[in-house]
Every structure is written in structure tokens, then in C-alpha cells.
Amino acid sequence: MGMGPNAAGEALFWQIGIAGSHRGQGHGKSLAAALIRGIRQQGGRRVLVTIAEDNLVSRRLFEGCAFACNTRLVAVGPIPCMADDIQAETLYGFDLPPEAKCSEWRV
């Protein structure tokens, strides 16, 4: 889940998911927007998120978050897997400008 920002103003979203029966209804977008609002209220300036290599839906969601904040999602680096049954993930990040700079995506 999400964590509050660290001393550098970075907050990590990790292992966020929407149940299959509830996908495609905007719940992921609403959850991401609520988490970003909370991070911003706590003084956060950057969002970090883990995304599995084949999870295009999640990557598009966070690309939309970044675009709404007039920035872009950037790959920070791979996350090493410690077990054979865990899928490789990449750590991505985007900056959070002042709220007034964000578009109507409601972030």
C-alpha cells in the first residue's frame, strides 16, 4: 500500500491492486488520486511506484497521474526478485508540483 513521505519528500506505492471483478470501473484512478492527495497533504513532493513488467494497465494509470501533474513517469530502476515465483518489477517515479499545477484529473 502507500506510505507517507520520507525525509526527502518521496512516498512509495507498493502492491496496490484492484480485485478483478471491480476493474475497469475507475477504482484504481480514484485510489491513486486519494493516495496522491494524502501524500501531498503530508508534504510529499515525489511519488515512487512499483509496476510489474507486464502490467500495462498499472503503468498507464500512473502515466496518467504524472501527465495530470504536468510531469512524466520515469523508470528509476529494476527491483531485484528474491524468489522464482515473484514477477520482476520496475520502480518508477514522478514529481508532484503544487496542487494548482495539476489538471482536472483530480489528483
Residue pairs with C-beta under 8 A, 6 or more apart in sequence:
1 13
1 14
1 15
1 16
2 11
2 12
2 13
2 14
2 16
2 35
2 38
2 39
3 11
3 12
3 14
4 11
4 38
4 39
4 42
4 44
5 11
5 39
5 42
5 43
5 44
5 45
5 46
8 46
9 43
9 44
9 45
9 46
10 44
10 45
10 46
10 47
10 48
10 93
11 35
11 39
11 42
11 44
11 46
11 47
11 48
12 48
12 49
12 50
13 32
13 35
13 47
13 48
13 49
13 50
14 49
14 50
15 50
16 28
16 31
16 32
16 35
16 49
18 27
18 28
18 31
23 57
28 57
28 58
28 61
29 61
29 64
29 105
32 61
32 62
32 65
32 107
33 65
33 105
33 106
33 107
36 47
36 65
36 96
36 107
37 107
39 47
39 96
40 96
40 99
44 96
45 95
45 96
46 93
46 94
46 95
46 96
47 62
47 65
47 93
47 94
47 96
48 76
48 91
48 92
48 93
49 58
49 62
49 91
49 92
49 93
50 79
50 89
50 90
50 91
50 92
51 58
51 59
51 62
51 89
51 90
51 92
52 58
52 87
52 88
52 89
53 87
53 88
53 89
53 90
54 87
59 73
59 92
62 73
62 92
62 94
63 72
63 73
64 105
65 73
65 94
65 105
65 107
66 72
66 73
66 94
67 103
67 105
68 102
68 103
68 104
68 105
68 107
69 94
69 95
69 96
69 97
69 101
69 102
69 103
69 107
70 97
70 101
70 102
70 103
71 94
71 95
71 97
72 94
73 92
73 93
73 94
74 92
74 93
74 94
75 90
75 91
75 92
76 90
76 91
76 92
76 93
77 90
77 91
78 88
78 89
78 90
78 91
79 88
79 89
79 90
79 91
81 87
81 88
81 89
